[in-house]
Every structure is written in structure tokens, then in C-alpha cells.
Amino acid sequence: MVRGEQEIPGAEGWGYGPPRYRTVEQVRAAAEALAATPSAALTRDVSPTDLAKARICPAMRAASLVRTAAVGGVA
């Protein structure tokens, strides 16, 4: 969902391949699917510690989660 499907014509690579985009219809479909997905389903198999270690959460929140998990608490 994150990477676009169509390459931007004439655009040079940005260090991770050529920039890509999604059409308005593709973005709309993805937004509708995401909106219909319960938030609990997005993190069902991932712990707060996993998110912090992967640096997915904002740094301040991630640090808090790691400290809380380290002392056996609940975030």
C-alpha cells in the first residue's frame, strides 16, 4: 500500500528506485479498506516492545513503551 504502482515518467531514482505514485482511485480504495479495518486488527500480532524496537512509534512514545515493558507494566 505504501509504494505506488506507477513510476513517475522522467523522474530520476531517489536512492531507493524511481519515485512512484498511486491514482486517486487507488488511494480512495486503500483509504476505504483501512477505515473499515478495526484498529485492534492492525496491531493484533505486534507488542508495544516490537513497535519500539522497529522504531515504528514516535521516539518519545517508543521510549515510554520500552521502559514500561522493561518493568513489566502495561502501556
N, CA, C and O of each residue as an XYZ file, in Angstrom:
300
protein
N       0.821     -1.181      0.000
C       0.000      0.000      0.000
C       0.874      1.258      0.000
O       0.490      2.277     -0.574
N       2.017      1.194      0.624
C       2.844      2.390      0.759
C       3.495      2.794     -0.556
O       3.481      3.969     -0.922
N       4.053      1.849     -1.251
C       4.715      2.158     -2.525
C       3.706      2.259     -3.649
O       2.809      1.427     -3.781
N       3.867      3.273     -4.439
C       2.976      3.423     -5.584
C       3.228      2.361     -6.630
O       4.237      1.657     -6.581
N       2.323      2.246     -7.566
C       2.463      1.242     -8.607
C       3.058      1.816     -9.888
O       3.841      1.145    -10.561
N       2.697      3.046    -10.231
C       3.159      3.636    -11.482
C       4.386      4.521    -11.232
O       4.420      5.330    -10.305
N       5.383      4.336    -12.091
C       6.559      5.210    -11.999
C       6.198      6.593    -12.522
O       5.381      6.730    -13.433
N       6.805      7.600    -11.946
C       6.606      8.968    -12.422
C       7.495      9.143    -13.648
O       8.718      9.054    -13.541
N       6.901      9.389    -14.801
C       7.672      9.492    -16.036
C       8.753     10.579    -15.952
O       8.489     11.706    -15.533
N       9.965     10.216    -16.356
C      11.053     11.177    -16.412
C      11.714     11.475    -15.073
O      12.687     12.227    -15.028
N      11.218     10.911    -13.999
C      11.812     11.169    -12.689
C      13.011     10.254    -12.488
O      12.986      9.079    -12.855
N      14.051     10.808    -11.903
C      15.248     10.025    -11.630
C      15.059      9.254    -10.327
O      14.191      9.577     -9.516
N      15.889      8.229    -10.142
C      15.848      7.477     -8.889
C      16.220      8.359     -7.713
O      17.003      9.298     -7.860
N      15.664      8.063     -6.547
C      15.912      8.854     -5.342
C      16.698      8.048     -4.310
O      16.616      8.317     -3.111
N      17.457      7.061     -4.779
C      18.257      6.269     -3.869
C      17.579      4.971     -3.466
O      18.231      4.096     -2.896
N      16.308      4.820     -3.741
C      15.583      3.582     -3.440
C      14.708      3.202     -4.622
O      13.662      2.571     -4.467
N      15.155      3.598     -5.801
C      14.401      3.331     -7.017
C      13.654      4.574     -7.453
O      13.650      5.585     -6.750
N      13.022      4.499     -8.613
C      12.311      5.675     -9.114
C      11.078      5.985     -8.266
O      10.443      5.068     -7.746
N      10.734      7.261     -8.122
C       9.518      7.598     -7.378
C       8.291      7.054     -8.091
O       8.251      6.987     -9.320
N       7.307      6.673     -7.322
C       6.098      6.080     -7.868
C       4.884      6.794     -7.288
O       5.001      7.543     -6.318
N       3.738      6.563     -7.877
C       2.513      7.178     -7.378
C       1.353      6.212     -7.506
O       1.438      5.196     -8.195
N       0.277      6.548     -6.835
C      -0.990      5.817     -6.947
C      -2.026      6.779     -7.501
O      -1.952      7.988     -7.282
N      -2.980      6.233     -8.211
C      -4.053      7.064     -8.755
C      -5.018      7.448     -7.632
O      -4.994      6.859     -6.552
N      -5.851      8.426     -7.899
C      -6.861      8.842     -6.931
C      -7.742      7.658     -6.557
O      -8.068      7.475     -5.384
N      -8.124      6.863     -7.529
C      -8.976      5.705     -7.267
C      -8.279      4.690     -6.367
O      -8.913      4.110     -5.485
N      -6.982      4.467     -6.581
C      -6.227      3.527     -5.749
C      -6.124      4.031     -4.307
O      -6.266      3.257     -3.360
N      -5.878      5.323     -4.151
C      -5.783      5.901     -2.811
C      -7.135      5.813     -2.112
O      -7.205      5.482     -0.929
N      -8.206      6.108     -2.842
C      -9.551      6.025     -2.262
C      -9.864      4.609     -1.790
O     -10.372      4.418     -0.685
N      -9.561      3.613     -2.628
C      -9.820      2.214     -2.270
C      -9.012      1.807     -1.039
O      -9.530      1.121     -0.158
N      -7.758      2.222     -0.974
C      -6.924      1.894      0.175
C      -7.451      2.573      1.437
O      -7.482      1.957      2.503
N      -7.863      3.828      1.326
C      -8.393      4.562      2.478
C      -9.681      3.922      2.985
O      -9.890      3.820      4.193
N     -10.535      3.495      2.075
C     -11.783      2.845      2.479
C     -11.506      1.513      3.177
O     -12.143      1.190      4.179
N     -10.565      0.752      2.651
C     -10.219     -0.529      3.272
C      -9.617     -0.317      4.654
O      -9.936     -1.048      5.591
N      -8.754      0.672      4.781
C      -8.139      0.959      6.075
C      -9.171      1.463      7.079
O      -9.138      1.082      8.249
N     -10.076      2.310      6.631
C     -11.121      2.828      7.517
C     -12.037      1.716      8.016
O     -12.573      1.807      9.121
N     -12.220      0.677      7.223
C     -13.089     -0.431      7.602
C     -12.375     -1.461      8.486
O     -12.999     -2.410      8.961
N     -11.085     -1.277      8.702
C     -10.302     -2.218      9.496
C     -10.240     -1.746     10.944
O      -9.773     -0.637     11.204
N     -10.696     -2.556     11.887
C     -10.611     -2.159     13.302
C      -9.148     -1.931     13.696
O      -8.273     -2.686     13.274
N      -8.881     -0.920     14.483
C      -7.504     -0.615     14.866
C      -6.839     -1.783     15.583
O      -5.635     -1.991     15.436
N      -7.602     -2.544     16.352
C      -7.026     -3.694     17.049
C      -6.482     -4.729     16.063
O      -5.518     -5.428     16.375
N      -7.079     -4.834     14.900
C      -6.617     -5.795     13.893
C      -5.254     -5.403     13.333
O      -4.502     -6.267     12.883
N      -4.930     -4.119     13.353
C      -3.664     -3.651     12.796
C      -2.478     -4.003     13.692
O      -1.344     -4.094     13.220
N      -2.739     -4.199     14.970
C      -1.650     -4.468     15.919
C      -1.829     -5.791     16.652
O      -1.141     -6.044     17.641
N      -2.716     -6.615     16.196
C      -3.048     -7.875     16.884
C      -1.826     -8.723     17.195
O      -1.730     -9.252     18.302
N      -0.912     -8.872     16.290
C       0.237     -9.768     16.477
C       1.532     -9.028     16.787
O       2.620     -9.581     16.625
N       1.417     -7.777     17.232
C       2.595     -6.963     17.492
C       2.496     -6.370     18.889
O       1.471     -5.793     19.252
N       3.552     -6.509     19.667
C       3.563     -5.955     21.014
C       4.117     -4.528     20.983
O       4.775     -4.143     20.016
N       3.858     -3.748     22.025
C       4.449     -2.408     22.095
C       5.976     -2.452     22.012
O       6.592     -1.559     21.431
N       6.576     -3.470     22.582
C       8.034     -3.604     22.522
C       8.491     -3.844     21.086
O       9.501     -3.285     20.659
N       7.753     -4.673     20.333
C       8.081     -4.897     18.923
C       8.067     -3.586     18.144
O       8.972     -3.316     17.354
N       7.034     -2.772     18.369
C       6.918     -1.486     17.672
C       8.073     -0.564     18.034
O       8.643      0.097     17.166
N       8.413     -0.521     19.309
C       9.509      0.339     19.752
C      10.835     -0.111     19.158
O      11.618      0.713     18.683
N      11.088     -1.411     19.182
C      12.343     -1.929     18.622
C      12.455     -1.659     17.130
O      13.549     -1.423     16.618
N      11.323     -1.695     16.428
C      11.321     -1.441     14.986
C      11.293      0.048     14.677
O      11.329      0.448     13.513
N      11.229      0.866     15.720
C      11.190      2.331     15.587
C       9.993      2.776     14.746
O      10.093      3.706     13.946
N       8.875      2.104     14.939
C       7.660      2.448     14.210
C       6.889      3.540     14.938
O       6.280      4.408     14.312
N       6.921      3.488     16.261
C       6.238      4.511     17.059
C       7.094      5.765     17.101
O       8.307      5.687     16.908
N       6.488      6.920     17.349
C       7.299      8.124     17.574
C       8.289      7.862     18.709
O       7.982      7.124     19.646
N       9.445      8.450     18.626
C      10.538      8.170     19.562
C      10.123      8.314     21.024
O      10.454      7.452     21.839
N       9.424      9.358     21.368
C       9.063      9.567     22.768
C       8.133      8.453     23.242
O       8.342      7.903     24.323
N       7.132      8.116     22.474
C       6.192      7.063     22.844
C       6.907      5.720     22.879
O       6.662      4.912     23.775
N       7.779      5.473     21.922
C       8.506      4.204     21.878
C       9.368      4.036     23.118
O       9.402      2.956     23.707
N      10.060      5.083     23.518
C      10.901      5.008     24.712
C      10.052      4.701     25.934
O      10.459      3.923     26.796
N       8.885      5.304     26.013
C       7.976      5.059     27.120
C       7.525      3.605     27.123
O       7.460      2.979     28.181
N       7.214      3.066     25.959
C       6.764      1.680     25.859
C       7.857      0.713     26.293
O       7.581     -0.269     26.983
N       9.095      0.983     25.895
C      10.199      0.101     26.264
C      10.412      0.141     27.767
O      10.592     -0.905     28.391
N      10.394      1.333     28.362
C      10.554      1.429     29.814
C       9.433      0.697     30.536
O       9.679     -0.030     31.498
N       8.200      0.888     30.072
C       7.060      0.245     30.706
C       7.159     -1.270     30.590
O       6.906     -1.984     31.561
N       7.522     -1.765     29.418
C       7.644     -3.200     29.210
C       8.781     -3.772     30.057
O       8.688     -4.890     30.564
N       9.850     -2.998     30.202
C      11.022     -3.471     30.970
C      10.687     -3.697     32.428
O      11.296     -4.553     33.071
N       9.734     -2.952     32.969
C       9.367     -3.126     34.376
C       8.102     -3.962     34.531
O       7.543     -4.063     35.623
N       7.659     -4.556     33.430
C       6.509     -5.444     33.476
C       5.181     -4.741     33.567
O       4.185     -5.348     33.961
N       5.144     -3.470     33.210
C       3.901     -2.708     33.282
C       3.098     -2.788     32.003
O       3.488     -3.443     31.036
N       1.986     -2.117     32.021
C       1.121     -2.052     30.857
C       1.136     -0.628     30.345
O       0.927      0.310     31.115
N       1.380     -0.450     29.052
C       1.439      0.885     28.468
C       0.056      1.440     28.279
O      -0.098      2.562     27.796
